[in-house]
Amino acid sequence: MPVPVRQPLGRWLRESRSGLVALALLIGAGAGLGAIVFRWLIDTFMHLFSGHADYAAAGRVGHPWFPQLGPWFLLLAPVVAGLVYGPLVHRFAPEARGHGVPEVMYAVAERGGRIPVQVSAVKALASALCIGSGGSVGREGPIVQIGSALGSTLGRAVRLPETRLRVLVACGAAGGIAATFNAPLAGPFFAMELILCDFAAESFAAVVLASVTASVVGRAVLGNVPFLDLPPFTLRSPVEYLLFLLLGMVVGACGVLFSRVLYVIEDVCDWLWRGPEWLRPAVGGVVLGGLLLALPQMYGVGYPVLEDAVEGKYVFGFLLLLLVGKIVATSLTIGIGGSGGVFAPSLFIGAMGGTAFGVLAHAVLPGTTASPGVYGLIGMGAAFAGAARAPITAVIVLFELTGQYTIILPMLTAIVIATVTSRALSKDTIYTLKLRRRGVDLDVSPRTRHLTGATVSDAMEPLPEPLSAGTPLDRAAHALAVSGHGVLPVVDDEGSYQGCVTARAVAEFMVDERRGTVGDLAELPPLMTAETDLAEALNALASSQGTGLPVLAGDRRLVGWISHQSALAMLTPSSSRVGRT
């Protein structure tokens, strides 16, 4: 009886689907534990630096441990914390600075999912210190980076190929989001829509398993309640959908404004600061402390303030002040070298803008509009959609954070309009703009990214002999076989371009024993001119049936030919274009 051969553990983890499932479960459990520790660190540092569970809800009061200072302790808290996390980040993990998600996106797109092992610990400490001492940033960016670093570390430990390593990074991100916000659905969609930009079945299954596992772990410790405790909201009239369209445009534009101001203030801080980077958070903390002293509602994440706004506890003018204050406070926190996310601030901005919009609408149309809180709740999703341009995630995360299903239709309406508005106003999102400023365009394939600026004229080669539209199919079959291209251009009697004929089309026509000419089978492939981007030409060639495509002038005259070989030659360092540049 033959003895079954046992598959080595490492090979099983690297190559089998069950191995990927095991890794996803392990990463989900680790991300859940990481989220619990991260939440505990934030609560601990919040008590240490402010003396309150959440100072944003306390008002301008003093620290109970230092009553003689009164509220002036706010000038010291960010400075002291900056003296701790500034050197920590500078020395051990510069990637931990900022809001985290763009760094994970870059690691997935450019580095095969490789994230340094120390990022998890440094990011957790730095972000908890920053938020606990008053930094006006969110938790989602840090936990995404923490979970992703965990997934990357485990994947590299078992020597996974890059394709699976990227999936494990997404598993860590999804698990972190799911456990932190008690949102097992939002976690996978955040990871798939923003991190992987792919919804392949195998990847999605692994990410969902990691998210569910992290949620179970998180709920066992943190409980199973909606992250935001809001009263139920309802609509009054179908006419309000017109207002929700306008709300999506206004608040979506606020999301775009947030992303712009964020990097403008970061540039200003870069221009002003001339000292060592490790000292920057402490010195900048003086300015942040002054802002917190003037507007203490900006302290930390600010979820209690958000809830009070949606519940109608603030007047119109103060809502606008909080909106502007959050944009400036978050941008300043990131600009001085702080560590934290921009997801929660975008929800805060949307809640303030949406509620202010609702107050105005209710004053004009009191009998046909719902309470302003409905508009604030919907504005939260619209602002995130405008800033991050992730409509699926925006809908699901808002539903899970609030548990409000009754307003799902207006929420969908406003979020879609906000996404469209964002795309019309800006090419980039709040995440991709940071990478574009570094010269990284995620919309361009990594294989063709260095072809930016190259055109078809750089790779054009001589045109093969075209076929006349009246050429019989037997002669066309011979010409196609001899050419080696599998496709040839077709011209009429005057030499005017009519399209292309492929060897496959001719063969299928002849198998049916039908008679005809090349003109009967001519089809129009994607139009290529000498000015067409080479990256675009490569995409067209990849989907074509032959090995090349004709190049046309503006008057539809054939001027050349581009093939797979000539285009791919531009990808090599020895290409002629490299020599010319």
C-alpha positions in Angstrom: 0.0 0.0 0.0 1.6 3.3 -1.1 2.3 5.8 1.7 0.9 9.3 0.9 3.5 11.9 0.4 3.1 14.8 2.8 3.3 18.2 1.3 5.9 20.5 3.1 4.2 23.2 5.2 5.8 26.1 3.4 4.8 24.8 0.0 1.2 24.2 1.2 1.0 27.8 2.4 2.5 29.2 -0.7 0.6 27.3 -3.4 -2.7 25.9 -2.1 -6.0 27.7 -1.6 -6.4 26.1 1.8 -3.0 27.6 2.7 -4.2 31.0 1.7 -7.3 30.6 3.8 -5.2 29.6 6.8 -3.0 32.7 6.4 -6.0 34.9 6.0 -7.5 33.6 9.2 -4.2 34.1 11.1 -3.8 37.6 9.8 -7.4 38.4 10.6 -6.9 37.3 14.2 -3.6 39.3 14.4 -5.3 42.4 12.9 -8.1 42.1 15.4 -5.7 41.9 18.3 -3.7 44.8 16.9 -6.9 46.9 16.7 -7.7 46.2 20.3 -4.2 47.1 21.4 -4.3 50.3 19.3 -7.6 51.4 20.7 -6.2 50.8 24.2 -3.1 52.8 23.5 -5.3 55.7 22.2 -7.5 55.6 25.3 -4.4 55.4 27.6 -2.7 58.4 26.0 -5.9 60.4 25.9 -6.3 60.0 29.6 -2.6 60.7 30.2 -2.4 63.9 28.1 -5.9 65.3 28.7 -7.3 63.6 31.8 -10.5 62.8 30.0 -11.9 59.9 28.1 -12.4 62.2 25.1 -11.4 65.8 25.6 -13.3 66.9 22.4 -16.6 66.5 24.3 -15.3 68.1 27.6 -15.1 71.7 26.4 -12.4 74.2 27.3 -11.5 72.8 30.7 -8.3 72.1 32.5 -6.4 68.9 33.1 -7.6 67.4 36.4 -4.0 66.4 37.3 -2.7 70.0 36.7 -5.6 72.3 37.6 -3.3 75.3 38.0 -2.7 75.3 34.3 -6.3 75.5 33.3 -6.9 74.9 29.6 -3.4 76.1 28.8 -2.1 72.6 29.1 -3.3 72.2 25.5 -0.2 74.2 24.4 2.0 71.5 26.0 0.4 68.2 25.2 1.1 68.1 21.5 4.7 69.3 22.2 5.5 66.6 24.7 4.0 63.9 22.5 5.9 65.2 19.5 9.2 65.0 21.4 8.4 61.2 21.8 7.0 60.1 18.5 9.0 62.5 16.3 12.4 60.8 16.9 10.7 57.4 17.0 9.3 57.8 13.5 12.4 59.5 12.1 14.7 56.8 13.4 12.8 53.5 12.9 10.0 53.9 10.3 9.6 57.1 8.2 6.7 55.3 6.5 4.7 55.8 9.7 4.5 59.5 9.2 1.3 60.9 7.7 -2.0 59.2 7.1 -0.8 55.7 6.2 -3.1 54.5 3.4 -1.1 55.9 0.5 2.0 54.1 1.8 0.1 50.8 1.7 -1.2 51.6 -1.8 2.3 52.3 -2.9 3.6 49.1 -1.3 1.0 47.0 -3.1 1.4 48.8 -6.5 5.2 49.3 -6.6 6.9 47.0 -4.0 5.0 43.8 -4.4 3.3 44.2 -1.0 6.6 44.5 1.0 6.2 46.6 4.1 9.0 46.8 6.7 8.3 44.7 9.8 8.8 47.5 12.3 6.0 49.7 10.8 3.3 48.0 12.8 4.8 48.9 16.2 6.0 52.3 15.3 2.8 53.3 13.6 0.7 52.1 16.6 2.8 54.1 19.1 3.2 57.2 17.0 -0.5 57.5 16.0 -1.7 56.7 19.5 0.6 59.4 20.9 -0.5 61.9 18.2 -4.2 61.3 18.7 -4.1 61.1 22.5 -2.2 64.4 22.7 -4.7 66.3 20.5 -3.8 65.5 16.9 -6.9 66.0 14.9 -6.7 62.8 12.8 -8.4 59.4 12.6 -7.8 55.8 13.5 -8.4 54.1 10.1 -5.1 55.1 8.4 -2.9 53.8 11.2 -4.9 50.5 11.6 -4.8 49.9 7.9 -1.0 50.4 7.9 -0.6 48.3 11.1 -2.7 45.4 9.7 -1.1 45.6 6.3 2.4 45.5 7.8 1.4 42.4 9.7 0.1 40.7 6.6 3.2 41.6 4.7 5.5 40.3 7.4 3.8 37.0 7.7 3.6 36.6 3.9 7.4 37.3 3.5 8.1 34.9 6.4 6.6 32.0 4.4 8.1 33.4 1.1 4.8 33.9 -0.7 4.9 35.1 -4.3 4.1 38.8 -4.9 0.5 38.1 -6.1 -0.4 36.4 -2.8 1.6 38.8 -0.7 -0.5 41.6 -2.0 -3.6 39.7 -1.0 -2.3 39.3 2.5 -1.6 43.0 2.8 -5.2 43.6 1.8 -6.3 41.0 4.4 -4.5 42.9 7.1 -6.0 46.2 6.0 -9.5 44.7 6.0 -9.1 43.1 9.4 -7.9 46.3 10.9 -10.8 48.3 9.6 -13.3 45.6 10.5 -12.2 45.3 14.1 -11.6 49.0 14.8 -15.0 50.1 13.6 -17.0 46.9 14.1 -17.6 46.9 10.4 -17.0 43.4 8.9 -18.5 44.4 5.5 -16.7 47.7 5.2 -13.3 46.2 5.9 -13.2 44.0 2.7 -14.6 46.6 0.4 -12.2 49.2 1.7 -9.3 46.9 1.1 -10.5 45.7 -2.3 -11.6 49.1 -3.6 -8.7 51.2 -2.4 -5.8 48.9 -1.7 -6.0 46.1 -4.3 -8.3 47.8 -6.8 -9.4 44.3 -7.8 -12.4 42.1 -6.9 -11.0 38.7 -8.0 -12.9 35.8 -6.4 -9.9 34.2 -4.6 -8.7 37.6 -3.3 -12.1 38.6 -2.1 -12.7 35.3 -0.3 -9.4 35.6 1.6 -10.1 39.3 2.5 -13.6 38.5 3.7 -12.3 35.7 5.9 -9.7 37.9 7.5 -12.3 40.6 8.1 -14.8 38.2 9.7 -12.1 36.8 12.0 -10.9 40.2 13.0 -14.5 41.3 13.7 -15.1 38.2 15.9 -11.9 39.0 17.9 -12.7 42.6 18.2 -16.3 42.0 19.3 -15.2 39.6 21.9 -13.3 42.4 23.7 -14.9 45.7 22.4 -18.5 44.5 22.2 -21.0 44.4 19.4 -22.7 47.8 19.1 -22.8 50.4 16.3 -19.7 52.6 16.3 -21.8 55.7 16.3 -24.9 55.8 18.6 -27.4 57.9 16.7 -31.2 58.2 16.9 -33.3 56.8 14.0 -33.9 59.1 11.1 -36.6 59.1 8.5 -37.5 61.1 5.4 -40.6 63.3 5.0 -41.1 63.8 1.2 -39.8 62.3 -2.1 -39.1 66.0 -3.1 -36.1 65.8 -0.7 -34.2 63.7 -3.3 -33.6 66.9 -5.2 -32.0 68.4 -2.1 -29.9 65.2 -1.7 -28.6 65.7 -5.2 -27.5 69.2 -4.3 -26.1 67.9 -1.0 -24.0 65.4 -2.8 -22.5 68.2 -5.0 -21.9 70.6 -2.2 -20.4 68.1 0.3 -18.5 66.2 -2.4 -16.8 69.5 -3.3 -16.0 69.9 0.4 -14.3 66.5 0.3 -12.2 67.7 -2.6 -11.4 71.0 -0.8 -10.2 69.0 2.2 -7.7 67.0 0.1 -6.4 70.2 -1.5 -6.0 72.1 1.7 -4.3 69.1 3.3 -1.4 69.2 0.9 -1.3 73.0 0.6 -0.7 73.2 4.4 1.8 70.4 4.2 3.7 72.3 1.6 3.6 75.4 3.7 5.0 73.5 6.7 7.7 72.0 4.5 8.7 75.5 3.3 8.7 77.0 6.8 10.6 74.2 8.6 14.4 74.3 8.4 15.3 72.2 11.4 15.7 68.4 11.9 12.7 66.3 11.0 12.6 64.5 14.3 12.0 67.9 16.1 9.3 69.0 13.7 6.2 67.5 15.4 7.2 69.1 18.8 7.8 72.6 17.4 4.7 72.4 15.2 2.8 71.1 18.3 2.9 74.7 19.7 0.8 75.9 16.7 -1.5 72.9 17.0 -1.9 73.5 20.7 -2.9 77.1 20.0 -5.6 75.9 17.6 -6.9 73.4 20.2 -7.0 76.2 22.8 -9.2 78.3 20.5 -11.4 75.3 19.3 -11.1 72.4 21.7 -13.7 70.4 19.7 -10.8 69.6 17.3 -9.0 67.5 20.0 -8.4 64.0 18.7 -10.8 62.1 16.4 -13.9 64.0 17.6 -16.7 61.4 17.3 -18.6 62.9 20.3 -18.7 66.3 18.6 -19.8 64.6 15.4 -22.7 62.9 17.2 -23.8 66.1 18.9 -23.8 67.9 15.5 -26.0 65.2 13.8 -28.3 65.3 16.8 -28.9 69.0 16.3 -27.0 70.5 19.2 -25.2 73.2 17.2 -26.3 76.2 15.3 -25.6 76.9 11.6 -22.6 79.3 12.1 -20.9 77.0 14.6 -21.3 74.0 12.3 -19.4 75.9 9.5 -16.7 76.9 12.0 -16.3 73.3 13.0 -16.1 72.3 9.3 -13.3 74.8 8.5 -11.6 74.0 11.8 -11.4 70.3 11.1 -9.9 70.8 7.7 -7.3 73.1 9.1 -6.6 71.1 12.2 -6.2 67.8 10.4 -4.1 69.4 7.7 -1.9 71.0 10.3 -1.5 67.7 12.3 -0.3 65.9 9.1 1.8 68.9 8.0 3.9 69.1 11.2 4.7 65.4 10.9 1.8 63.8 12.9 0.6 60.3 12.3 -3.1 59.5 11.8 -5.8 58.9 9.2 -8.0 61.2 7.1 -11.1 58.9 7.0 -12.6 60.0 10.3 -11.9 63.7 9.6 -13.7 63.4 6.2 -16.7 61.9 8.1 -16.5 64.8 10.5 -16.4 67.4 7.7 -19.3 65.7 6.0 -21.4 65.7 9.2 -20.8 69.4 9.8 -21.4 70.4 6.1 -24.4 68.1 5.8 -26.1 69.2 9.0 -25.5 72.9 8.1 -27.1 72.2 4.7 -30.0 70.5 6.5 -30.4 73.5 8.9 -30.7 75.8 5.9 -33.0 73.5 4.0 -35.3 73.0 7.0 -35.5 76.8 7.6 -36.6 77.3 3.9 -38.8 74.3 3.6 -39.8 73.3 7.2 -42.8 71.2 6.2 -41.2 69.0 3.5 -37.7 68.3 4.9 -36.5 65.9 7.4 -34.5 66.9 10.5 -31.0 68.4 9.7 -29.4 65.3 11.2 -30.5 63.2 8.2 -28.5 65.5 6.0 -25.6 65.4 8.3 -25.6 61.6 8.3 -25.8 61.4 4.5 -23.1 64.2 4.3 -20.7 61.9 6.1 -20.7 59.4 3.3 -20.7 62.1 0.6 -17.6 63.8 2.0 -15.7 60.5 2.2 -16.8 59.7 -1.4 -15.7 63.1 -2.5 -12.3 62.8 -0.8 -11.5 59.1 -1.5 -13.7 58.4 -4.5 -14.7 55.0 -3.1 -18.5 55.0 -3.4 -19.0 51.3 -2.5 -17.0 51.6 0.7 -18.7 54.9 1.5 -22.1 53.4 1.4 -21.2 50.2 3.4 -19.0 51.9 6.0 -21.6 54.5 6.8 -24.4 51.9 7.1 -22.3 49.8 9.4 -21.0 52.7 11.5 -24.5 54.1 12.1 -26.9 51.2 11.6 -29.3 53.5 9.7 -30.9 51.5 6.9 -34.0 53.8 6.5 -32.0 56.4 4.6 -30.1 54.0 2.3 -31.7 55.4 -0.9 -30.9 59.1 -0.4 -27.5 58.0 0.9 -26.8 56.2 -2.4 -28.0 59.2 -4.3 -25.8 61.7 -2.5 -22.7 59.5 -2.6 -22.9 58.8 -6.3 -23.3 62.5 -7.0 -20.4 63.3 -4.7 -18.2 60.8 -6.5 -19.1 62.3 -9.9 -18.5 65.8 -8.5 -15.1 64.8 -7.2 -14.1 63.3 -10.5 -15.1 66.5 -12.3 -13.1 68.7 -9.9 -10.0 66.6 -9.4 -8.1 63.8 -11.1 -6.8 62.5 -7.8 -8.2 61.4 -4.5 -6.9 62.4 -1.1 -4.9 59.2 -1.2 -3.5 59.1 -4.7 -2.6 62.8 -4.7 0.1 62.1 -2.1 1.6 59.5 -4.5 1.3 61.7 -7.6 3.3 64.4 -5.8 6.0 61.8 -5.5 5.8 61.0 -9.2 3.8 57.8 -8.8 0.6 57.4 -11.0 -1.4 54.4 -9.9 -3.6 54.7 -13.0 -0.6 53.7 -15.1 0.5 50.1 -15.2 3.8 49.6 -13.4 5.1 47.8 -16.5 4.6 50.9 -18.6 4.9 53.7 -16.1 8.4 54.7 -17.3 7.0 55.1 -20.8 5.2 58.3 -19.8 5.8 60.8 -22.6 6.7 58.1 -25.2 4.5 58.0 -28.4 3.9 55.5 -31.2 6.3 57.4 -33.4 9.2 56.3 -31.1 8.4 52.6 -31.8 7.0 52.8 -35.4 8.3 50.5 -38.0 7.8 50.2 -41.8 4.3 49.3 -43.0 3.7 45.8 -44.4 2.3 45.5 -47.9 -1.4 46.4 -47.6 -4.1 44.2 -49.2 -6.5 45.6 -51.8 -10.2 45.3 -50.8 -10.9 43.2 -53.8 -8.2 40.6 -53.1 -9.6 37.0 -53.1 -9.5 35.2 -49.8 -7.1 32.4 -51.0 -4.5 35.0 -52.0 -5.1 36.9 -48.8 -4.5 33.8 -46.7 -1.1 33.3 -48.4 -0.2 36.9 -47.9 -1.1 36.7 -44.2 0.9 33.5 -43.7 4.0 35.0 -45.4 3.8 38.3 -43.5 3.9 36.6 -40.0 1.8 39.4 -38.5 -1.5 37.6 -38.5 -3.2 40.8 -39.5 -2.7 43.2 -42.5 -4.2 46.6 -43.5 -6.8 46.8 -46.2 -7.0 49.7 -48.7 -9.4 50.5 -51.6 -8.5 51.1 -55.2 -7.5 54.7 -54.4 -5.2 53.5 -51.5 -7.6 54.8 -48.8 -7.5 52.9 -45.6 -10.5 50.6 -45.0 -9.5 48.6 -41.9 -7.6 45.4 -41.2 -8.2 41.8 -42.0 -7.0 39.0 -39.6 -5.8 35.5 -40.4 -8.5 34.1 -38.0 -11.3 35.8 -39.9 -10.0 34.6 -43.3 -9.6 31.0 -42.0 -13.1 30.9 -40.5 -14.6 32.3 -43.7 -12.8 29.7 -45.8 -13.7 26.8 -43.6 -17.3 27.5 -44.4 -16.4 27.2 -48.1 -17.7 30.7 -48.7 -16.3 33.0 -51.4 -15.6 36.6 -50.9 -12.9 39.3 -50.8 -10.8 40.9 -48.2 -13.1 43.9 -48.2 -15.9 41.7 -46.9 -13.9 40.9 -43.7 -12.2 44.2 -43.0 -12.7 45.5 -39.5 -11.5 48.7 -37.8 -9.1 48.2 -34.9 -8.4 51.0 -32.4 -7.1 54.1 -34.2 -3.3 54.6 -33.8 -1.5 57.8 -34.9 2.1 58.8 -34.5 1.1 61.0 -31.5 -0.7 58.2 -29.6 0.8 57.4 -26.2 2.9 54.2 -26.3 1.3 52.9 -23.1 -2.1 53.2 -24.8 -0.8 51.4 -27.9 0.4 48.5 -25.7 -3.0 48.1 -24.3 -4.5 48.1 -27.7 -2.0 45.6 -29.0 -2.7 43.3 -26.0 -6.4 43.1 -27.0 -5.8 42.7 -30.8 -5.8 39.4 -32.6 -2.6 39.9 -34.6 0.9 41.0 -33.7 0.6 44.6 -34.9 -1.6 47.5 -35.8 -1.4 50.2 -38.6 -0.4 53.8 -37.8 -2.4 56.5 -39.6 -1.9 60.2 -40.3 -4.7 62.8 -39.7 -6.1 62.3 -43.2 -6.5 58.5 -42.6 -3.4 57.8 -44.6 -1.3 54.8 -43.7 2.2 56.0 -42.5 3.6 53.0 -40.5 3.2 50.0 -38.4 3.5 49.2 -34.7 4.0 45.7 -33.4 4.4 43.9 -30.1 8.1 43.6 -30.6 8.7 47.3 -31.4 6.6 48.4 -28.5 8.1 46.1 -26.0 11.6 47.1 -27.2 10.9 50.5 -25.7 10.6 48.8 -22.2 14.3 47.7 -22.3 17.0 50.0 -21.0 18.9 49.7 -24.4 16.0 51.1 -26.4 16.7 54.0 -28.8 14.4 56.3 -26.8 16.5 55.9 -23.7 19.5 56.8 -25.7 17.9 59.9 -27.0 16.8 61.1 -23.6 
